[in-house]
């Protein structure tokens, strides 16, 4: 089996990163290392592990997600890179699953993700305890019944939990470092792979449990970077990405994204926008589709009222 380096990006949320490390110490097949790309001023205090943990300090005022992933990948020693967001807890076979599949598949593989409600990791936890409370995201497709299933649309790529051979990642140049802040860099990377003829696929296994934290979907709290990165994607590929988020921002009156013109931010989100998009404590995840349905219903009601 190939050797595996696990890569994660970290800013804040020390408890989440602590749980990620604990999950890695309980793997059926150990990684050769964990590389933490630290996007804050201070390193983390982390639990002991039976593998090296290397913390790399990444400079940047905005979230340098693309640059951080690339720097960690270049520093890694494993033949396979597993990229796992810091709010994910790897199930015991995650590393083994990715090692087994990448041995025969030269492409990008996306593992399973299940979402945990608030409080699921309080006190001592075991991965098997999550079975009764973890849920699948309603806007994300599930894994194949078995093995590997190819994705025919690069936009399916999701950077929360994925793996690929290190030499292939480096050969295509990694993530485009023009993207800064939240949004767009993963879709751009999917497009790069598609253009290069490198397959993207889902696997059965590679399971990670996403830990609860308050969030907004659509991400109104990142409107500046979403707009900037959507325009960068358009400059690179001729069309915009993150269309569902831009659609929601438009319905909320936050932007003017008229085709053929630069996107204009009309106003910043207010308390009502944050309340509409915010994840509630009883929700394991925030849901853009639900918010869009509400916004479209409001728009239809206003149109009907004017017509009457």
C-alpha positions in Angstrom: 0.0 0.0 0.0 1.2 3.6 -0.7 2.3 5.8 2.2 -0.2 8.5 3.2 0.3 12.0 4.5 -2.7 13.7 6.0 -3.0 17.5 5.4 -5.3 19.9 7.2 -5.7 23.7 7.3 -6.3 25.3 10.7 -7.4 28.6 12.1 -9.1 28.8 15.5 -11.3 25.9 16.7 -8.6 24.1 18.7 -11.1 21.5 20.0 -12.0 20.5 16.4 -8.3 20.0 15.5 -7.7 18.1 18.7 -10.5 15.7 17.7 -9.1 15.3 14.2 -5.8 14.3 15.7 -7.4 11.8 18.1 -9.3 10.3 15.1 -6.0 9.8 13.2 -4.4 8.1 16.3 -7.2 5.5 16.1 -6.7 4.5 12.4 -6.5 0.9 11.3 -3.6 2.0 9.1 -1.5 5.0 10.3 -0.5 7.9 8.2 3.2 8.6 8.0 2.5 12.2 9.2 0.0 14.9 9.8 0.8 18.3 8.3 -1.1 21.2 9.8 -1.0 24.4 7.7 -1.6 27.0 10.4 -3.3 30.2 9.3 -3.0 32.1 12.5 -0.2 33.7 14.6 0.3 30.9 17.0 0.8 27.1 16.7 -1.6 24.6 18.4 -1.1 22.5 21.5 -1.9 19.0 20.1 -2.2 15.5 21.7 0.6 13.0 21.2 0.4 10.8 18.2 2.2 7.7 16.9 3.2 9.7 13.8 5.0 13.1 13.3 2.8 16.2 13.4 4.3 19.1 11.6 2.8 22.6 12.0 3.6 25.0 9.1 2.9 28.7 9.7 1.2 30.2 6.6 1.2 34.0 6.3 -1.8 35.9 5.0 -4.4 38.3 6.2 -7.2 36.6 4.4 -7.8 32.9 4.4 -5.0 31.6 2.1 -6.7 28.2 1.6 -5.2 27.5 -1.9 -1.6 28.6 -0.9 -1.8 26.7 2.4 -2.9 23.4 0.7 -0.1 23.7 -1.9 2.6 24.5 0.7 1.6 21.5 2.8 1.5 19.2 -0.2 5.0 20.3 -1.3 6.3 19.5 2.3 4.6 16.1 2.5 6.6 12.9 2.3 3.7 10.4 1.6 2.9 9.0 -1.8 -0.7 9.9 -1.2 -2.2 13.1 0.1 -5.3 13.0 2.2 -6.8 16.5 2.6 -9.2 16.7 5.5 -10.8 19.9 6.9 -9.9 20.6 10.5 -13.6 20.2 11.6 -13.7 16.6 10.4 -13.0 13.5 12.5 -11.7 10.6 10.4 -13.4 7.2 10.9 -11.0 4.4 11.8 -10.6 3.2 8.2 -10.3 6.5 6.4 -6.6 6.3 5.8 -6.7 2.6 4.8 -9.6 3.2 2.4 -7.8 6.0 0.6 -4.5 4.0 0.5 -6.2 1.0 -1.0 -8.1 3.0 -3.7 -5.3 5.3 -4.7 -3.0 2.2 -5.3 -5.1 1.4 -8.4 -6.7 4.8 -9.2 -4.7 7.8 -10.4 -7.2 10.6 -9.9 -9.0 12.6 -7.2 -11.1 10.6 -4.7 -13.8 12.0 -2.5 -14.7 10.1 0.7 -18.0 10.0 2.6 -19.0 12.9 4.9 -21.7 12.7 7.7 -22.7 15.6 9.8 -22.8 15.7 13.6 -25.2 17.8 15.7 -24.0 20.1 18.5 -22.7 18.3 21.5 -21.9 15.0 19.8 -18.2 15.2 20.7 -18.7 16.4 24.3 -16.6 14.4 26.8 -15.1 11.2 25.6 -16.2 10.0 22.1 -15.9 6.9 20.0 -16.4 6.9 16.2 -19.0 4.2 16.5 -21.1 6.4 18.8 -21.7 8.8 15.9 -23.7 6.1 13.9 -26.9 7.0 15.6 -26.7 10.8 15.3 -24.7 11.6 12.1 -26.7 12.6 9.0 -26.0 13.1 5.4 -26.2 16.5 3.8 -29.4 16.8 1.8 -27.7 18.8 -1.0 -24.8 16.3 -1.4 -25.1 13.0 -3.2 -24.3 9.9 -1.2 -21.4 7.4 -1.9 -21.6 4.6 -4.4 -22.9 1.3 -3.2 -19.4 -0.1 -3.4 -16.0 0.8 -4.7 -15.4 3.8 -6.9 -17.9 5.8 -9.1 -16.6 8.3 -11.6 -18.0 11.9 -11.4 -18.7 13.3 -14.9 -19.1 16.9 -13.7 -16.0 18.6 -12.2 -18.3 20.8 -10.2 -19.0 17.9 -7.9 -15.5 18.3 -6.4 -15.7 19.2 -2.7 -12.5 19.9 -0.8 -13.8 18.9 2.7 -12.4 15.3 2.4 -10.5 14.1 -0.6 -7.3 12.3 -1.6 -5.0 11.9 -4.6 -1.4 10.8 -5.4 1.1 13.5 -4.4 3.0 13.4 -7.7 -0.3 13.9 -9.7 -1.3 16.8 -7.4 2.0 18.5 -8.0 2.1 17.8 -11.7 -1.1 19.8 -12.3 0.2 22.6 -10.2 -2.1 22.3 -7.2 -4.7 24.9 -6.3 -4.5 28.3 -8.1 -3.1 30.7 -5.5 -4.9 33.7 -6.9 -7.9 32.6 -4.8 -7.9 34.1 -1.4 -10.6 33.9 1.3 -13.6 31.6 1.1 -15.0 30.1 -2.1 -14.1 29.0 -5.6 -10.7 27.5 -5.3 -12.0 24.0 -5.1 -14.2 24.3 -8.2 -11.3 25.8 -10.0 -9.1 22.9 -9.1 -11.8 20.5 -10.3 -11.8 22.4 -13.6 -8.0 22.1 -13.8 -8.3 18.3 -13.3 -11.0 18.0 -15.9 -9.0 20.0 -18.4 -6.0 17.8 -17.8 -8.0 14.6 -18.2 -7.5 13.5 -14.6 -10.6 11.7 -13.3 -12.7 12.7 -10.2 -14.6 10.0 -8.3 -16.5 9.2 -5.2 -15.6 6.2 -3.1 -17.5 4.0 -0.6 -15.6 4.6 2.6 -13.0 7.3 3.5 -15.6 8.4 6.0 -15.2 11.6 8.0 -17.6 13.0 10.6 -18.1 16.8 10.3 -18.1 18.5 13.7 -20.8 21.1 14.4 -20.0 24.8 14.4 -22.1 27.8 13.6 -22.0 28.7 9.9 -23.9 30.6 7.2 -25.1 29.2 3.9 -25.1 30.9 1.6 -21.9 32.4 3.1 -23.0 36.0 3.4 -20.2 36.5 5.9 -17.7 35.9 3.1 -19.5 38.0 0.4 -16.3 40.0 -0.4 -14.2 36.9 -1.2 -17.0 35.0 -2.9 -17.5 37.9 -5.3 -13.8 38.4 -5.9 -13.2 34.7 -6.5 -16.2 34.3 -8.8 -14.7 37.1 -11.0 -11.3 35.4 -10.9 -12.9 32.1 -12.0 -14.6 34.0 -14.8 -11.4 35.6 -15.9 -9.7 32.1 -16.1 -12.5 30.1 -17.6 -14.9 32.5 -19.3 -17.9 32.0 -16.9 -18.7 32.4 -13.2 -18.8 29.7 -10.6 -20.7 29.7 -7.2 -23.8 30.6 -9.2 -26.2 29.3 -6.4 -24.6 31.6 -3.9 -24.6 34.6 -6.3 -28.3 33.9 -7.0 -29.1 34.0 -3.3 -27.1 37.2 -2.8 -29.0 38.8 -5.7 -32.4 37.7 -4.2 -31.3 39.3 -0.9 -30.4 42.5 -2.7 -26.7 42.2 -1.8 -25.2 42.3 -5.3 -25.8 43.1 -8.9 -24.3 40.3 -11.0 -25.6 41.3 -14.4 -23.9 39.2 -17.0 -21.1 41.0 -18.9 -20.4 43.4 -16.1 -18.3 43.2 -12.9 -20.2 42.0 -9.9 -21.1 45.0 -7.7 -21.7 44.6 -4.0 -24.7 46.9 -3.3 -24.7 46.5 0.5 -23.1 44.3 3.2 -25.3 41.8 5.0 -27.2 43.0 8.0 -28.6 41.2 11.0 -31.7 40.0 9.1 -29.5 38.4 6.4 -27.3 36.7 9.0 -30.4 35.4 10.8 -31.8 34.0 7.6 -28.6 32.2 6.6 -27.3 31.2 10.0 -27.1 27.6 11.1 -29.2 27.0 14.2 -27.9 24.9 17.1 -30.3 22.0 16.3 -29.1 21.8 12.7 -26.1 19.6 11.9 -25.4 21.8 8.7 -26.5 25.0 7.1 -28.4 24.6 3.8 -28.2 27.0 0.8 -31.1 25.3 -1.1 -33.5 25.9 1.8 -32.6 29.6 2.0 -33.0 30.0 -1.8 -36.5 28.4 -1.7 -37.5 30.9 1.0 -36.1 33.8 -0.9 -37.7 32.7 -4.2 -41.1 32.3 -2.4 -40.8 35.8 -1.0 -39.9 37.3 -4.4 -42.9 35.4 -6.0 -45.2 36.8 -3.2 -44.0 40.3 -3.8 -44.6 40.0 -7.6 -48.1 38.6 -7.0 -48.9 41.4 -4.6 -47.8 44.1 -7.1 -49.8 42.4 -9.9 -52.9 42.3 -7.8 
